[in-house]
Amino acid sequence: MRHILLSALLICAGFAAGCQSAPEKHYPIQGEVISIDPAKKLITVKHGDIPGLMPAMTMTYQVAEPKQIETLQPGDKITADLVVSESKGRLEKIVLVSKGDGNTSPGTTQRTPEKGDMVPNFALVNQDGKIIHLSNYRGKVLLVTFIYTRCPLPDFCPRMNENFRAVQKLLQDVPGAAERAEFLSISFDPEHDTPAVLKHYASLYKKSVAGEKAFDWQFAVPSEKDLPDVGQFFGLVYRPEQAQIVHSLSTTVIGPDGRVEKWYSDNEWTPAEAAQAMAAAIQRG
């Protein structure tokens, strides 16, 4: 696996060398607290449209000052400043507007995918308008993550896409990877992310590079009816009282037998980690 770690260092160094800091942008938001985790500096908020940035969404944000959320509870109404840099988004200047009654937000649920879990044969529609099933990937090692095309926060969907590109670079010289490693990005926004939208979105990231092997990388979406089952199996945070998926993160390595090999619940996983997990599954056959 040494070549994977070395390549990862070279990729990261190249990104760092080519990056210049962009000015931060500030967006006022108002919304309802769904859950808080002061220890991890996280707050989940259901908010309305953010003009010039993103549609209404329920999602988890990092906070600049954990003390600002220590006394908050689900159902509280807040205002805040969403600060978006070139690498991530965070909430600052969090202000309590009104206390909730304790009954407005029953909370969220989340299933944790375990190693060895058999992945159901979910049906999806890909960027070409074709129906695909997860059973189509049997015999392959699949890396699957969740995105939606209107996501503007750099540490959410854009990071997952860039990580997928980096994993593909790291697998270039792994024996058998070109034939057996595949990638799948699933949208949880079936209302907006039609095949045509997904096709354009895929074109922004699936750019061929001279001399590199091309991996199969599909962008697809489940139906509205199947979305809750797909999201819950793969560990997306779910609000059962509203049948609503929170914009959480989930990335899974699925082995050739259709079982979970590795699951990442956040955006802290590295391309090197995923590439190593995929390479190990490929080598086991």
One Martini backbone bead per residue (centre of mass of N, CA, C, O) as a GRO file, in nm:
protein
  285
    1MET     BB    1   0.048   0.067   0.000
    2ARG     BB    2   0.270   0.290  -0.045
    3HIS     BB    3   0.176   0.421  -0.316
    4ILE     BB    4  -0.079   0.543  -0.197
    5LEU     BB    5   0.049   0.730   0.016
    6LEU     BB    6   0.233   0.885  -0.177
    7SER     BB    7   0.013   0.987  -0.370
    8ALA     BB    8  -0.143   1.144  -0.156
    9LEU     BB    9   0.081   1.348  -0.096
   10LEU     BB   10   0.103   1.462  -0.385
   11ILE     BB   11  -0.186   1.559  -0.414
   12CYS     BB   12  -0.191   1.750  -0.169
   13ALA     BB   13   0.047   1.925  -0.262
   14GLY     BB   14  -0.085   2.019  -0.526
   15PHE     BB   15  -0.325   2.160  -0.401
   16ALA     BB   16  -0.166   2.359  -0.223
   17ALA     BB   17  -0.001   2.499  -0.452
   18GLY     BB   18  -0.281   2.588  -0.622
   19CYS     BB   19  -0.381   2.753  -0.376
   20GLN     BB   20  -0.598   3.029  -0.307
   21SER     BB   21  -0.734   3.251  -0.118
   22ALA     BB   22  -1.064   3.312  -0.053
   23PRO     BB   23  -1.314   3.490   0.023
   24GLU     BB   24  -1.539   3.517   0.250
   25LYS     BB   25  -1.882   3.426   0.303
   26HIS     BB   26  -2.199   3.579   0.400
   27TYR     BB   27  -2.501   3.427   0.561
   28PRO     BB   28  -2.811   3.468   0.656
   29ILE     BB   29  -2.993   3.282   0.908
   30GLN     BB   30  -3.299   3.090   0.976
   31GLY     BB   31  -3.412   2.857   1.240
   32GLU     BB   32  -3.428   2.516   1.352
   33VAL     BB   33  -3.353   2.313   1.603
   34ILE     BB   34  -3.266   1.965   1.610
   35SER     BB   35  -2.952   1.946   1.700
   36ILE     BB   36  -2.679   1.888   1.941
   37ASP     BB   37  -2.292   1.901   1.965
   38PRO     BB   38  -2.061   2.046   2.152
   39ALA     BB   39  -1.815   1.848   2.144
   40LYS     BB   40  -1.824   1.867   1.804
   41LYS     BB   41  -1.937   2.141   1.698
   42LEU     BB   42  -2.261   2.079   1.647
   43ILE     BB   43  -2.544   2.170   1.426
   44THR     BB   44  -2.888   2.117   1.357
   45VAL     BB   45  -3.067   2.277   1.082
   46LYS     BB   46  -3.376   2.423   0.993
   47HIS     BB   47  -3.395   2.599   0.684
   48GLY     BB   48  -3.424   2.821   0.457
   49ASP     BB   49  -3.361   2.997   0.216
   50ILE     BB   50  -3.041   3.097   0.062
   51PRO     BB   51  -2.964   3.353  -0.097
   52GLY     BB   52  -2.715   3.264  -0.331
   53LEU     BB   53  -2.680   2.938  -0.235
   54MET     BB   54  -2.952   2.776  -0.108
   55PRO     BB   55  -3.186   2.575  -0.029
   56ALA     BB   56  -3.382   2.438   0.162
   57MET     BB   57  -3.257   2.284   0.476
   58THR     BB   58  -3.125   2.000   0.653
   59MET     BB   59  -2.829   2.056   0.855
   60THR     BB   60  -2.488   2.020   0.944
   61TYR     BB   61  -2.287   2.230   1.155
   62GLN     BB   62  -2.033   2.412   1.228
   63VAL     BB   63  -1.891   2.584   1.508
   64ALA     BB   64  -1.703   2.840   1.641
   65GLU     BB   65  -1.886   2.852   1.924
   66PRO     BB   66  -1.989   2.622   2.150
   67LYS     BB   67  -2.127   2.807   2.369
   68GLN     BB   68  -2.372   2.896   2.176
   69ILE     BB   69  -2.509   2.577   2.210
   70GLU     BB   70  -2.536   2.466   2.507
   71THR     BB   71  -2.853   2.590   2.561
   72LEU     BB   72  -2.973   2.446   2.340
   73GLN     BB   73  -3.277   2.319   2.176
   74PRO     BB   74  -3.503   2.152   2.043
   75GLY     BB   75  -3.702   2.408   1.867
   76ASP     BB   76  -3.530   2.635   1.848
   77LYS     BB   77  -3.491   2.968   1.752
   78ILE     BB   78  -3.261   3.104   1.503
   79THR     BB   79  -2.972   3.294   1.435
   80ALA     BB   80  -2.715   3.333   1.170
   81ASP     BB   81  -2.379   3.300   1.040
   82LEU     BB   82  -2.282   3.193   0.727
   83VAL     BB   83  -1.956   3.069   0.666
   84VAL     BB   84  -1.781   3.067   0.347
   85SER     BB   85  -1.524   2.894   0.232
   86GLU     BB   86  -1.307   2.701   0.036
   87SER     BB   87  -1.342   2.447   0.266
   88LYS     BB   88  -1.594   2.568   0.447
   89GLY     BB   89  -1.861   2.565   0.683
   90ARG     BB   90  -2.000   2.804   0.929
   91LEU     BB   91  -2.119   2.911   1.247
   92GLU     BB   92  -2.212   3.236   1.351
   93LYS     BB   93  -2.379   3.433   1.554
   94ILE     BB   94  -2.565   3.288   1.762
   95VAL     BB   95  -2.924   3.341   1.807
   96LEU     BB   96  -3.183   3.353   2.023
   97VAL     BB   97  -3.529   3.396   1.962
   98SER     BB   98  -3.681   3.116   2.054
   99LYS     BB   99  -3.839   2.892   2.239
  100GLY     BB  100  -3.930   2.587   2.259
  101ASP     BB  101  -4.176   2.326   2.358
  102GLY     BB  102  -4.045   2.022   2.305
  103ASN     BB  103  -4.248   1.920   2.041
  104THR     BB  104  -4.138   2.005   1.746
  105SER     BB  105  -3.865   1.801   1.779
  106PRO     BB  106  -3.816   1.466   1.798
  107GLY     BB  107  -3.589   1.418   1.583
  108THR     BB  108  -3.348   1.165   1.506
  109THR     BB  109  -3.228   0.906   1.285
  110GLN     BB  110  -2.969   0.635   1.283
  111ARG     BB  111  -2.801   0.414   1.092
  112THR     BB  112  -2.540   0.163   1.125
  113PRO     BB  113  -2.330   0.039   0.922
  114GLU     BB  114  -2.206  -0.289   0.890
  115LYS     BB  115  -1.987  -0.518   0.865
  116GLY     BB  116  -2.157  -0.749   0.640
  117ASP     BB  117  -2.379  -0.611   0.525
  118MET     BB  118  -2.642  -0.646   0.320
  119VAL     BB  119  -2.717  -0.502   0.022
  120PRO     BB  120  -2.967  -0.387  -0.119
  121ASN     BB  121  -3.161  -0.388  -0.432
  122PHE     BB  122  -3.149  -0.104  -0.540
  123ALA     BB  123  -3.312   0.142  -0.731
  124LEU     BB  124  -3.196   0.345  -1.010
  125VAL     BB  125  -3.134   0.658  -1.180
  126ASN     BB  126  -2.935   0.767  -1.415
  127GLN     BB  127  -2.783   1.006  -1.623
  128ASP     BB  128  -2.925   0.829  -1.876
  129GLY     BB  129  -3.212   0.706  -1.770
  130LYS     BB  130  -3.125   0.441  -1.629
  131ILE     BB  131  -3.180   0.144  -1.479
  132ILE     BB  132  -3.034   0.056  -1.169
  133HIS     BB  133  -2.860  -0.188  -0.969
  134LEU     BB  134  -2.670  -0.303  -0.709
  135SER     BB  135  -2.633  -0.590  -0.841
  136ASN     BB  136  -2.450  -0.489  -1.082
  137TYR     BB  137  -2.184  -0.489  -0.869
  138ARG     BB  138  -2.122  -0.764  -0.869
  139GLY     BB  139  -1.770  -0.830  -0.844
  140LYS     BB  140  -1.728  -0.553  -0.724
  141VAL     BB  141  -1.585  -0.247  -0.610
  142LEU     BB  142  -1.770  -0.010  -0.417
  143LEU     BB  143  -1.812   0.345  -0.417
  144VAL     BB  144  -2.043   0.521  -0.200
  145THR     BB  145  -2.236   0.825  -0.218
  146PHE     BB  146  -2.379   1.147  -0.109
  147ILE     BB  147  -2.578   1.389  -0.296
  148TYR     BB  148  -2.634   1.729  -0.422
  149THR     BB  149  -2.621   1.961  -0.679
  150ARG     BB  150  -2.686   2.232  -0.483
  151CYS     BB  151  -2.437   2.202  -0.318
  152PRO     BB  152  -2.205   2.463  -0.176
  153LEU     BB  153  -2.043   2.313   0.036
  154PRO     BB  154  -1.710   2.219   0.038
  155ASP     BB  155  -1.745   1.988   0.288
  156PHE     BB  156  -1.936   1.825   0.115
  157CYS     BB  157  -2.002   1.737  -0.191
  158PRO     BB  158  -1.741   1.847  -0.322
  159ARG     BB  159  -1.554   1.669  -0.150
  160MET     BB  160  -1.658   1.395  -0.245
  161ASN     BB  161  -1.583   1.434  -0.541
  162GLU     BB  162  -1.279   1.485  -0.499
  163ASN     BB  163  -1.225   1.219  -0.355
  164PHE     BB  164  -1.300   1.036  -0.588
  165ARG     BB  165  -1.080   1.135  -0.777
  166ALA     BB  166  -0.843   1.061  -0.588
  167VAL     BB  167  -0.895   0.758  -0.570
  168GLN     BB  168  -0.853   0.704  -0.872
  169LYS     BB  169  -0.558   0.785  -0.872
  170LEU     BB  170  -0.464   0.572  -0.652
  171LEU     BB  171  -0.569   0.315  -0.843
  172GLN     BB  172  -0.400   0.302  -1.107
  173ASP     BB  173  -0.169   0.071  -0.984
  174VAL     BB  174  -0.379  -0.135  -0.907
  175PRO     BB  175  -0.438  -0.449  -0.931
  176GLY     BB  176  -0.762  -0.471  -1.088
  177ALA     BB  177  -0.904  -0.188  -1.065
  178ALA     BB  178  -1.001  -0.121  -1.356
  179GLU     BB  179  -1.212  -0.377  -1.345
  180ARG     BB  180  -1.327  -0.356  -1.013
  181ALA     BB  181  -1.362  -0.044  -0.983
  182GLU     BB  182  -1.635   0.153  -0.853
  183PHE     BB  183  -1.872   0.438  -0.884
  184LEU     BB  184  -2.124   0.609  -0.659
  185SER     BB  185  -2.359   0.881  -0.687
  186ILE     BB  186  -2.620   0.976  -0.463
  187SER     BB  187  -2.915   1.130  -0.474
  188PHE     BB  188  -3.150   1.314  -0.234
  189ASP     BB  189  -3.296   1.487  -0.502
  190PRO     BB  190  -3.544   1.389  -0.705
  191GLU     BB  191  -3.691   1.654  -0.785
  192HIS     BB  192  -3.423   1.788  -0.925
  193ASP     BB  193  -3.236   1.524  -0.995
  194THR     BB  194  -3.217   1.465  -1.293
  195PRO     BB  195  -3.060   1.323  -1.547
  196ALA     BB  196  -2.973   1.593  -1.676
  197VAL     BB  197  -2.846   1.713  -1.420
  198LEU     BB  198  -2.648   1.479  -1.364
  199LYS     BB  199  -2.493   1.494  -1.630
  200HIS     BB  200  -2.377   1.774  -1.589
  201TYR     BB  201  -2.246   1.725  -1.314
  202ALA     BB  202  -2.057   1.495  -1.402
  203SER     BB  203  -1.890   1.671  -1.610
  204LEU     BB  204  -1.735   1.836  -1.380
  205TYR     BB  205  -1.572   1.556  -1.275
  206LYS     BB  206  -1.551   1.364  -1.543
  207LYS     BB  207  -1.233   1.413  -1.623
  208SER     BB  208  -1.012   1.341  -1.846
  209VAL     BB  209  -0.679   1.201  -1.832
  210ALA     BB  210  -0.395   1.164  -1.964
  211GLY     BB  211  -0.308   0.820  -1.896
  212GLU     BB  212  -0.569   0.748  -1.754
  213LYS     BB  213  -0.781   0.552  -1.606
  214ALA     BB  214  -1.117   0.468  -1.649
  215PHE     BB  215  -1.382   0.488  -1.436
  216ASP     BB  216  -1.674   0.387  -1.314
  217TRP     BB  217  -1.911   0.674  -1.283
  218GLN     BB  218  -2.207   0.714  -1.119
  219PHE     BB  219  -2.515   0.901  -1.142
  220ALA     BB  220  -2.789   0.886  -0.904
  221VAL     BB  221  -3.151   0.813  -0.833
  222PRO     BB  222  -3.410   0.776  -0.642
  223SER     BB  223  -3.707   0.748  -0.549
  224GLU     BB  224  -3.921   0.883  -0.334
  225LYS     BB  225  -4.010   0.607  -0.214
  226ASP     BB  226  -3.700   0.486  -0.174
  227LEU     BB  227  -3.528   0.695  -0.017
  228PRO     BB  228  -3.559   0.615   0.285
  229ASP     BB  229  -3.432   0.330   0.259
  230VAL     BB  230  -3.162   0.414   0.145
  231GLY     BB  231  -3.076   0.618   0.364
  232GLN     BB  232  -3.101   0.431   0.614
  233PHE     BB  233  -2.901   0.212   0.537
  234PHE     BB  234  -2.653   0.437   0.486
  235GLY     BB  235  -2.681   0.654   0.741
  236LEU     BB  236  -2.876   0.866   0.721
  237VAL     BB  237  -3.034   1.121   0.846
  238TYR     BB  238  -3.364   1.099   1.009
  239ARG     BB  239  -3.709   1.233   0.989
  240PRO     BB  240  -3.992   1.064   1.054
  241GLU     BB  241  -4.218   1.294   1.091
  242GLN     BB  242  -4.119   1.409   0.777
  243ALA     BB  243  -3.973   1.231   0.579
  244GLN     BB  244  -3.661   1.338   0.632
  245ILE     BB  245  -3.352   1.418   0.503
  246VAL     BB  246  -3.054   1.487   0.617
  247HIS     BB  247  -2.761   1.663   0.545
  248SER     BB  248  -2.561   1.411   0.536
  249LEU     BB  249  -2.297   1.169   0.566
  250SER     BB  250  -2.209   0.894   0.324
  251THR     BB  251  -1.962   0.627   0.299
  252THR     BB  252  -1.914   0.320   0.096
  253VAL     BB  253  -1.775   0.001   0.103
  254ILE     BB  254  -1.828  -0.252  -0.145
  255GLY     BB  255  -1.815  -0.567  -0.204
  256PRO     BB  256  -1.839  -0.833  -0.429
  257ASP     BB  257  -2.077  -0.959  -0.227
  258GLY     BB  258  -2.258  -0.700  -0.123
  259ARG     BB  259  -2.092  -0.600   0.124
  260VAL     BB  260  -1.989  -0.433   0.387
  261GLU     BB  261  -1.665  -0.292   0.454
  262LYS     BB  262  -1.705   0.035   0.475
  263TRP     BB  263  -1.777   0.326   0.693
  264TYR     BB  264  -1.854   0.678   0.650
  265SER     BB  265  -2.000   0.955   0.849
  266ASP     BB  266  -1.815   1.175   0.709
  267ASN     BB  267  -1.547   1.420   0.600
  268GLU     BB  268  -1.265   1.273   0.721
  269TRP     BB  269  -1.202   1.107   0.503
  270THR     BB  270  -0.962   0.961   0.296
  271PRO     BB  271  -0.846   0.858  -0.002
  272ALA     BB  272  -0.643   0.655   0.117
  273GLU     BB  273  -0.842   0.488   0.283
  274ALA     BB  274  -1.031   0.403   0.053
  275ALA     BB  275  -0.817   0.280  -0.133
  276GLN     BB  276  -0.726   0.060   0.063
  277ALA     BB  277  -0.999  -0.081   0.097
  278MET     BB  278  -1.035  -0.147  -0.203
  279ALA     BB  279  -0.769  -0.299  -0.253
  280ALA     BB  280  -0.822  -0.524  -0.046
  281ALA     BB  281  -1.084  -0.631  -0.183
  282ILE     BB  282  -0.954  -0.697  -0.455
  283GLN     BB  283  -0.729  -0.898  -0.348
  284ARG     BB  284  -0.941  -1.104  -0.222
  285GLY     BB  285  -1.190  -1.125  -0.447
   0.00000   0.00000   0.00000
